[in-house]
Amino acid sequence: MIDKFCISTYHNHIFDPTAPTADDLCMEDIAHALARICRANGHLREFYSVARHSLLAAYEAKERGFDVRVQLLALLHDSAESYIGDMTRPLRRHIPEFSEIEHRLQTLIFAKFAVTDFTDSEKQAVKAIDDALLYHEFAKFHGIRLYDTPPELLLPVTADKPPAETEAEFLSLYRSLYGELTGACV
């Protein structure tokens, strides 16, 4: 029997978002869900997934000359959303418990699928890329300028591909980056 406070993932893992364990996590579930979750809670003129956003963050990190650790952090920075959804920034400020749950889950994801010792400067680099993408995504998909001065973005925001293609691209890039970082085949 499934606990009413758990979810069943795409690969049939029973997952309690408030008490996750590493054994509950599956990269294929993460890629599958992120490729189907729309940024901005779907309030865009066309579908643009969290997975596409994450891929562009990783590609931008590479274009800016950051090493594989930052590229992997950029790719996985929103992975918790695959299990708990995406909450918009304005609402997130009013629900601190959500941010705590998200932080615990994201830390567990990094521990299982990346590394646990990301530095503050690596995290700040990804935050800057994330913020730049946010600006350029809103400009492209809404015609809205979030700030007076556009932040630098070296690569263009591109339209999404069909979810299955984005999912496959996400998994492929993850495996490549993780393999480069650890020397392991995944």
Secondary structure by P-SEA (a helix, b strand, c coil): ccccccccccccccccccccccccccaaaaaaaaaccccccccccccccaaaaaaaaaaaaaaacccaaaaaaaaaccccccccccccaaaaaacaaaaaaaaaaaaaaaaccccccccaaaaaaaaaaaaaaaaaaaaaacccccccccccccccccccccaaaaaaaaaaaaaaaaaaaccccc
